[in-house]
Amino acid sequence: MSFQSVFTRVRETEPMSDTVPFSVSASAAARIKEIIAAQPEPEGLALRVAVLAGGCNGFQYQFKLERDQAADDVIIERDGARVFVDTTSLDLLENAELEFVDKLMGAHFTVTNPNAASSCGCGTSFSLA
């Protein structure tokens, strides 16, 4: 099922609901805003979250800053932060949440994905059931 016909722009101010295919936590939104604000030309930047084939478990998450929105992107906004997700990736991220974790051993973005049957130790790749 493609979410393009249903979702073209999602604004989040509350935790994920049944109508949001992919959500962004408050901590992730805050960190995205910090990262973008530190860029030389922050205007128009967003974090792209994508799922690519590869990694040690079959699929891997990719996070990168981008200015250009693709025609099939869904835009998720939370607390002033923007995230682009293409519809193919969105199918694999259904009901997942982007989070930012800052612990003693390091800080990083992570995806809590109920569709993942297993994931690697670093949390950047996963497999489906």
CORGIHU-V328140 format. One record per residue. N is the residue number from 1. RES is the residue in three letters. OMEGA is omega in whole degrees, 0 to 359 (none if undefined). BURIAL is b if it has 24 or more other ideal C-beta (glycine too) atoms within 12 Angstrom, else e. D_LAST is the distance of its C-alpha to the last C-alpha in Angstrom with 2 decimals. Layout:
# CORGIHU-V328140
n-><N	N>
res-><RES	RES>
omega-><OMEGA	OMEGA>
burial-><BURIAL	BURIAL>
d_last-><D_LAST	D_LAST>
This chain:
# CORGIHU-V328140
n-><1	2	3	4	5	6	7	8	9	10	11	12	13	14	15	16	17	18	19	20	21	22	23	24	25	26	27	28	29	30	31	32	33	34	35	36	37	38	39	40	41	42	43	44	45	46	47	48	49	50	51	52	53	54	55	56	57	58	59	60	61	62	63	64	65	66	67	68	69	70	71	72	73	74	75	76	77	78	79	80	81	82	83	84	85	86	87	88	89	90	91	92	93	94	95	96	97	98	99	100	101	102	103	104	105	106	107	108	109	110	111	112	113	114	115	116	117	118	119	120	121	122	123	124	125	126	127	128	129>
res-><MET	SER	PHE	GLN	SER	VAL	PHE	THR	ARG	VAL	ARG	GLU	THR	GLU	PRO	MET	SER	ASP	THR	VAL	PRO	PHE	SER	VAL	SER	ALA	SER	ALA	ALA	ALA	ARG	ILE	LYS	GLU	ILE	ILE	ALA	ALA	GLN	PRO	GLU	PRO	GLU	GLY	LEU	ALA	LEU	ARG	VAL	ALA	VAL	LEU	ALA	GLY	GLY	CYS	ASN	GLY	PHE	GLN	TYR	GLN	PHE	LYS	LEU	GLU	ARG	ASP	GLN	ALA	ALA	ASP	ASP	VAL	ILE	ILE	GLU	ARG	ASP	GLY	ALA	ARG	VAL	PHE	VAL	ASP	THR	THR	SER	LEU	ASP	LEU	LEU	GLU	ASN	ALA	GLU	LEU	GLU	PHE	VAL	ASP	LYS	LEU	MET	GLY	ALA	HIS	PHE	THR	VAL	THR	ASN	PRO	ASN	ALA	ALA	SER	SER	CYS	GLY	CYS	GLY	THR	SER	PHE	SER	LEU	ALA>
omega-><178	180	183	182	183	186	172	179	181	176	181	170	179	173	185	175	181	184	182	184	182	183	180	180	177	180	178	179	180	181	177	179	178	181	182	180	181	180	181	178	187	184	175	181	176	174	174	173	181	173	181	172	178	184	184	181	178	177	176	177	175	178	176	177	178	177	187	176	176	183	183	181	166	179	177	180	176	175	178	177	179	178	174	174	177	186	177	177	182	177	180	181	183	181	178	179	173	180	171	183	179	182	181	183	177	179	181	171	176	178	172	190	180	179	183	177	177	177	180	182	182	176	181	176	183	174	179	179	none>
burial-><e	e	b	e	e	e	b	e	e	b	e	b	e	e	e	b	e	e	e	b	b	b	b	b	b	e	b	b	b	e	b	b	b	e	b	b	e	e	e	e	e	e	e	e	b	b	b	b	b	b	b	e	e	e	e	e	b	e	b	b	b	b	b	e	b	b	e	e	e	e	e	e	b	b	b	b	b	b	e	e	b	b	b	b	b	b	b	e	b	b	b	b	b	b	e	b	b	b	b	b	e	e	e	e	e	e	e	e	b	b	b	b	b	e	b	b	e	e	b	e	e	e	b	b	b	b	e	e	e>
d_last-><17.75	19.91	21.30	24.39	26.38	25.73	25.76	28.18	29.10	27.77	30.05	28.85	31.31	29.39	25.98	23.08	23.73	21.96	23.44	22.28	19.05	19.11	21.61	23.76	25.07	28.82	28.61	26.70	29.23	32.09	30.95	30.38	33.93	35.33	33.86	35.09	38.48	38.99	38.68	41.98	41.32	38.90	39.82	36.98	34.23	30.71	27.52	25.02	21.34	19.29	15.91	16.71	15.22	15.91	16.02	15.10	11.29	11.17	12.10	15.00	16.91	20.51	23.33	26.80	29.94	30.99	33.91	33.07	30.84	29.27	29.88	26.27	25.78	25.22	27.42	26.57	29.61	30.02	33.30	34.63	31.65	30.00	26.48	25.65	22.18	21.90	20.33	17.73	16.51	16.95	14.38	11.71	13.78	14.24	15.49	15.26	18.51	20.40	22.37	25.10	25.43	28.82	29.16	31.59	29.36	28.91	28.07	25.18	23.00	19.48	16.72	15.31	12.07	10.39	7.55	6.84	4.88	8.01	11.13	14.42	17.59	19.19	16.44	16.82	13.67	9.94	6.72	3.80	0.00>
